[in-house]
């Protein structure tokens, strides 16, 4: 068991299975493939990670319904920055720079144009390396995870997809999915 109360509603499990399959299918666009989990993870650990991700998405969507898109984006950005702060290995410089701009945006020291510049820097760096579509490459994943914090003017669906991708990218580097619930409570509670 991955945590929680231990009770599972069979209908919700079926629905969750469909949702998780749909989420994983999102990576199939543009030739991308979904990351398979943190290096060395077992099938059970991967299943727990997917469960934690699904619960996080459900939590954020529930928050969105009650607090609106702008507040959800703001808190999601803070959550993602904190989540990347859990990484033991250092992030690539371009990812660190992206997080600085995201943090500046939260404090009002950067604007949407600054986020766009940082997004372009991340993409240009990814384009310069051969592994930009290698979802087993930790540098690529770290940059993509940091890139998610730079989201600007998303729709509800784009925000949900960004959070899904962020969690996949980040936990493919280092699995911190067991800490998602605590961070969500801290930043959305």
C-alpha positions in Angstrom: 0.0 0.0 0.0 1.3 3.5 -0.9 -0.3 5.3 2.1 -3.6 6.8 2.9 -6.4 5.2 4.8 -6.1 1.7 3.3 -9.7 1.9 2.0 -10.2 1.7 -1.8 -13.5 2.2 -3.6 -13.5 -0.2 -6.5 -15.3 2.2 -8.8 -12.8 5.0 -8.0 -9.9 2.5 -8.6 -11.3 1.7 -12.1 -11.8 5.5 -12.8 -8.3 6.2 -11.5 -6.8 3.5 -13.7 -8.4 5.0 -16.7 -7.2 8.5 -15.7 -3.7 7.3 -15.1 -3.7 5.6 -18.5 -4.9 8.8 -20.1 -2.2 10.8 -18.3 0.5 8.4 -19.5 -0.9 8.6 -23.0 -0.3 12.4 -22.9 3.4 11.7 -23.4 2.9 10.0 -26.7 2.4 13.3 -28.6 5.3 14.5 -30.7 7.2 11.2 -30.3 7.7 11.7 -26.6 7.5 8.7 -24.3 6.5 8.8 -20.7 9.3 8.4 -18.2 9.1 5.0 -16.6 9.9 6.1 -13.1 13.0 6.9 -11.0 16.1 5.0 -11.9 16.1 1.6 -10.2 12.5 1.8 -9.1 10.4 -1.3 -8.8 6.9 -1.9 -10.3 5.4 -1.4 -6.8 7.3 1.9 -6.3 6.2 3.0 -9.7 2.6 2.2 -8.9 2.9 4.1 -5.7 4.4 7.1 -7.5 1.5 7.1 -10.0 -1.0 6.9 -7.2 0.7 9.9 -5.4 0.7 11.8 -8.7 -3.0 11.0 -9.3 -3.9 12.1 -5.8 -1.9 15.3 -6.2 -3.7 16.2 -9.5 -7.1 15.5 -7.9 -6.2 17.7 -4.9 -5.1 20.6 -7.2 -8.2 20.3 -9.4 -10.3 20.3 -6.3 -8.5 23.4 -5.1 -9.0 25.0 -8.5 -12.7 24.6 -8.4 -12.9 26.4 -5.0 -10.2 29.1 -5.5 -10.0 29.8 -9.2 -7.3 29.5 -11.8 -5.0 32.4 -10.9 -4.6 31.3 -7.2 -4.1 27.7 -8.2 -1.4 28.7 -10.7 0.4 30.8 -8.0 0.3 28.0 -5.5 1.2 25.4 -8.0 4.3 27.4 -8.9 5.4 27.6 -5.3 4.7 23.9 -4.8 6.8 23.0 -7.9 9.7 25.1 -6.7 9.6 23.5 -3.3 9.4 20.1 -4.8 12.5 20.6 -6.8 14.2 21.9 -3.7 14.0 18.3 -2.4 16.5 17.1 -5.0 19.8 15.9 -3.5 21.7 16.2 -6.8 22.3 19.7 -8.1 20.2 20.9 -10.9 21.7 22.1 -14.2 22.4 25.9 -14.3 19.7 26.6 -16.8 17.2 24.9 -14.5 18.5 26.9 -11.5 18.1 30.1 -13.5 14.5 29.1 -14.4 13.7 28.6 -10.7 15.2 32.0 -9.8 12.9 33.7 -12.4 9.9 31.7 -11.1 10.7 32.8 -7.5 11.2 36.4 -8.7 7.8 36.2 -10.4 6.1 35.0 -7.2 7.6 38.0 -5.3 6.7 40.5 -8.0 10.3 41.1 -9.1 9.7 39.5 -12.6 6.8 39.6 -15.0 5.3 37.3 -17.6 7.9 38.6 -20.1 10.6 37.4 -17.7 9.0 34.0 -17.5 8.9 33.8 -21.3 12.6 34.7 -21.6 13.5 32.0 -19.1 11.3 29.5 -21.0 13.1 30.3 -24.2 16.5 29.9 -22.5 15.4 26.4 -21.3 14.2 25.4 -24.7 17.2 26.8 -26.5 19.5 24.8 -24.1 17.5 21.7 -24.7 17.7 22.2 -28.5 21.5 22.5 -28.2 21.9 19.0 -26.6 21.3 15.7 -28.3 19.2 14.3 -25.5 16.4 16.8 -25.6 13.9 14.0 -26.3 15.6 11.4 -24.1 13.4 11.0 -21.1 16.0 8.9 -19.4 18.4 11.8 -19.3 18.5 13.4 -15.9 19.6 16.8 -17.2 16.8 16.9 -19.7 14.3 16.0 -17.1 15.5 18.6 -14.6 15.3 21.3 -17.2 11.9 20.3 -18.2 10.7 20.1 -14.6 12.1 23.6 -13.9 10.5 24.8 -17.2 7.1 23.8 -15.8 7.4 26.4 -13.1 7.5 29.1 -15.8 4.0 28.4 -17.1 2.1 31.6 -18.2 -1.6 32.1 -18.8 -2.5 28.4 -18.9 -6.1 27.1 -19.3 -7.3 24.7 -16.6 -6.4 21.7 -18.8 -2.9 23.1 -19.5 -2.3 23.7 -15.8 -3.4 20.1 -15.0 -1.2 18.7 -17.8 1.8 20.9 -16.6 1.5 19.5 -13.1 1.3 15.9 -14.4 4.4 16.4 -16.6 6.2 18.2 -13.8 5.7 15.3 -11.3 6.7 12.8 -13.9 9.9 14.7 -14.8 10.9 15.5 -11.2 10.2 12.0 -9.9 12.0 10.4 -12.8 15.1 12.2 -11.5 14.5 11.4 -7.8 11.3 10.0 -6.5 10.0 12.2 -3.8 6.3 11.3 -4.4 5.9 10.2 -0.8 6.3 13.8 0.2 3.8 15.3 -2.2 0.9 15.3 0.2 2.9 17.2 2.9 3.9 19.8 0.3 0.4 20.2 -1.0 -0.9 20.7 2.5 1.9 23.2 3.2 1.3 25.3 0.0 -2.4 24.8 -0.6 -3.7 24.1 2.9 
